[in-house]
């Protein structure tokens, strides 16, 4: 498989032009997609999976989409959900670092009418039942979109899977509660319910695209992976997906969700801020144009992390409670993080005071011991990265992997350490999100791509594809990846070469567990 992937990658980075017009009928509506030129893959883009959540449907659960016409053009992506241009600016920073003009990355079109998904399939009309890979994007639940350049599914799909990427409401449009919103089954977690609706749509319709609804792998990065963790322990989701891949997730997925009471109180404060001290009603807030609400919400909720809440319907218990009780379905799982998740975000002029502050923030009862654990590292930014990466990603991931393994879940853990060559690699290291183009085989044209990058991409894609097809990442052409439950808690380091290592940062992770024990 790896040889085939490497050969395909050498041909792939030229054009995403399309030819011919594949068609699929859903609910009596004919969807006309596009054929990816040079690949035996069809792309169906901007498919609605729920009604537009606008007007009175703002802050309601996703409603059924009812076609208004006999046909629909599914050849172009739909606008992203409401958000500021932060991730666009991040891409522009990265492009500039690689020597490009910032305008190589275009502005992002956004709309409140955004509940769409995209499908890439190699098997339209073939009667196939292929494994399905469903991607949930990250972005702190306030940014991101289903068709970011690195999330296009054509490269994966050409290897015998159907790939789907889904949208969901973000920020205060998707993660919000208020005392007035107490009627009906959905009173909060609108963005998470959107993901459930997309997964249900996949169960109902993916067969038309050659997909097998019984073999759905849910994979996501950062807060997208955190949402998957919530769905793993949610009510009535057992039949929506069979296995998961969690990329740079644990710090987002394992924190306790907010209480509904606290989130409703925040909603009251939000309404008061919108009304300049006089709380607006939900009806009044629904009349505010989406772009105006976005601007005000960005100011009011700045610094707030929009995580799911215990709404008593979709989420009845916290992840930690479910883990303790064992009341969840055991699904095969890949989990991992990148070697230097936070290095790029640490100031170049960081000093000893900022290092100590970070240690005290993430290891409040063991700050001195945490500093000792990284003291031999000469680069202060790397020391600080090790502290934060361990506390926010690596150690929570190890803890989660061990808990899931103990509960009988087949679990594999990775550490992605490939950094770009040249100046960019030195400045950013193996940063948060670096693995994404290697997973999808979609390196941006403005990035430097070496033969080594292609080889690491082939290995990464092989593991992800094999897992989607069999529930085990190991195949005949890749280095053996031991189950995490094996003695020593082995981790697969993805780089060149791929190798099996002991779980990283044993001392910091020991301290993390002590902090966890103290906080409970």
C-alpha angles and dihedrals in degrees: 000000000000092000091051091049093049091050091050093048091056088060099038108072098072110077142346093204116142138218138190124015121258115196136207129180117223121174090345091305117118111224115204113202135171136259114233107238112243094013134081089234130115121209123208109186134187097016112170114232096175139017118278106277094224135124110001089000091066106113093012129112116271112283128212116276113234116196115235096193140038094243140031133195106235096176100101135053119254121235118280121253117272112293144127121262095260098123090044087056090048090054089048091052089052093046090051090051088057091054099263133128114260092239090068082090112063127220116270120246111221135187140168085233093075112124098123136125136202129224130199114188137171093196113059109156094358097109090237126151102208129175114268126224114197117193125207111195126223132223106133089282089283102074141027135075139224096249104046106151093257093052100062108125104209097100093052093041094057087068097064107280135105111235124204128183119193138201128217137181114275140206116353090346091063108020108047141112136188135176090248090059094072101111122098132009097297115063100148142355092067092162091051091048087052088059090050089051091051091050091049090050088053091051090051101041115017091095088071087063094048095264130137111230090201092061105054118150113197112206132174145156133232111334089000088062089044089057089051089054088054090050091049088063098033127112120267097002099109094105097044099078137009105207142002144222114203115196119192088336116123099090089053099040104043101051111104112264120243121267118251091236092055092046091050090051089052088050090055090050089048091053090048092051091050090053095048091248098328108094115239120221121242089252090055092047090051089059093059110103112251096242092050092047090049092053093048093043090052089058097040097044099035109144094014117126111223102216127160119275133221095257097168091237112061095013117032099160137027120256091250091053093049091048091052094048096042088226099146141084115268109230127179108262142193114196132173150127141219126271098243105021096164105025094104091055097052114100116253089227094054113150140191092274093056090046092053091046090054092049090050091049097051101028102029096165096038106033095133092049091048091052090050090052092061099031095107091062107098097203110078092204090055090048090053092045090052090053095050098037090051095048098041104033120000103047097038086050092052090047092050092046091052093047092048093045090051088052091056100263117144101237135184124185129201140187114206109209105162111126124187118261122251130019095332093057092051093049098043105023115188092336133187105291097013092124096059100088088045091053095047098031089234110126112175114254090235093058125092106250118191132188087257090056090053092049093049088047091053092051094046094048091047092056094046093045094046090050091050091051101041110011089248125084094214119103139160096271103043134076112267113269111203121219110259091237091066115108112285095026094255121211127201111232108210110210134089106324104027108221141170115246138175115266106284127243098019094175096048090046091050088054090047091056090049090052089049091051092049093049094053 
